Amino acid sequence: MDTRNHVSISLPKTLIQKIRQAIKQHPDYSSIAEFVKDAVRRRLEELGCYDDEIIDANNCDAEVLER
């Protein structure tokens, strides 16, 4: 059974263009979703909120937080 949750986000066009450029330059990313998932995981690591034993890239609950 697939336990992943799906969310939709809106990003400025210029940010999406930059992500697409980065994907072209770094073919280890195959999609925008993969790029964003990795970026979020890295940011959570920076904030000290990521634990490999609890969260993995394919099985993660997340909340949208606004500043």
VOPAGU-2260 file (C-alpha; in pm, 1 decimal, decimal comma):
REM VOPAGU-2260
SITE   aa  ch    i         X         Y         Z
SITE  MET   A    0       0,0       0,0       0,0
SITE  ASP   A    1     128,1     345,5     -93,3
SITE  THR   A    2     154,3     562,8     220,0
SITE  ARG   A    3     274,5     879,8      47,2
SITE  ASN   A    4      74,9    1200,6      70,1
SITE  HIS   A    5      54,4    1439,8    -220,2
SITE  VAL   A    6      42,8    1817,3    -193,1
SITE  SER   A    7      26,8    2089,5    -452,6
SITE  ILE   A    8     228,0    2407,2    -421,5
SITE  SER   A    9     245,5    2722,5    -627,8
SITE  LEU   A   10     583,8    2868,6    -712,7
SITE  PRO   A   11     673,3    3184,7    -902,7
SITE  LYS   A   12     744,1    3120,3   -1271,3
SITE  THR   A   13    1099,8    3246,1   -1235,1
SITE  LEU   A   14    1168,8    2993,3    -959,2
SITE  ILE   A   15    1027,8    2709,8   -1170,1
SITE  GLN   A   16    1248,2    2820,9   -1460,2
SITE  LYS   A   17    1555,0    2814,4   -1233,9
SITE  ILE   A   18    1462,6    2466,0   -1110,3
SITE  ARG   A   19    1425,6    2344,0   -1469,8
SITE  GLN   A   20    1767,7    2490,8   -1555,8
SITE  ALA   A   21    1921,3    2318,2   -1254,0
SITE  ILE   A   22    1767,6    1985,4   -1359,1
SITE  LYS   A   23    1915,7    2023,8   -1708,9
SITE  GLN   A   24    2258,4    2094,1   -1558,3
SITE  HIS   A   25    2229,9    1813,6   -1301,7
SITE  PRO   A   26    2071,8    1510,5   -1468,2
SITE  ASP   A   27    2071,7    1318,3   -1138,7
SITE  TYR   A   28    1733,9    1491,7   -1089,1
SITE  SER   A   29    1467,2    1351,8   -1320,6
SITE  SER   A   30    1179,4    1583,5   -1228,4
SITE  ILE   A   31    1080,4    1901,3   -1048,9
SITE  ALA   A   32     916,9    1690,5    -776,8
SITE  GLU   A   33    1241,5    1500,6    -715,2
SITE  PHE   A   34    1438,7    1826,3    -702,1
SITE  VAL   A   35    1194,6    1987,0    -456,7
SITE  LYS   A   36    1184,3    1673,6    -237,6
SITE  ASP   A   37    1563,7    1679,7    -212,7
SITE  ALA   A   38    1567,5    2055,0    -140,8
SITE  VAL   A   39    1311,6    2015,9     138,1
SITE  ARG   A   40    1501,3    1721,6     290,2
SITE  ARG   A   41    1826,6    1921,5     284,1
SITE  ARG   A   42    1659,1    2222,8     448,4
SITE  LEU   A   43    1510,4    2002,3     719,7
SITE  GLU   A   44    1860,0    1864,4     781,8
SITE  GLU   A   45    1995,2    2221,3     813,8
SITE  LEU   A   46    1723,6    2302,1    1067,9
SITE  GLY   A   47    1794,8    1984,0    1261,5
SITE  CYS   A   48    1443,2    1853,3    1193,9
SITE  TYR   A   49    1531,6    1553,2     977,8
SITE  ASP   A   50    1592,8    1204,0    1112,1
SITE  ASP   A   51    1664,8     924,5     862,9
SITE  GLU   A   52    1518,0     668,1    1099,9
SITE  ILE   A   53    1183,4     848,3    1119,0
SITE  ILE   A   54    1151,6    1023,3     783,8
SITE  ASP   A   55    1252,4     907,8     438,9
SITE  ALA   A   56    1197,0    1078,8     106,3
SITE  ASN   A   57     917,5     840,2       8,7
SITE  ASN   A   58     729,3     821,7     339,1
SITE  CYS   A   59     698,6    1163,0     497,9
SITE  ASP   A   60     418,5    1371,8     642,6
SITE  ALA   A   61     455,0    1746,1     599,5
SITE  GLU   A   62     267,6    2062,2     682,0
SITE  VAL   A   63     263,8    2384,6     486,3
SITE  LEU   A   64     391,4    2665,2     706,6
SITE  GLU   A   65     357,8    3030,1     616,1
SITE  ARG   A   66     583,0    3307,6     740,1
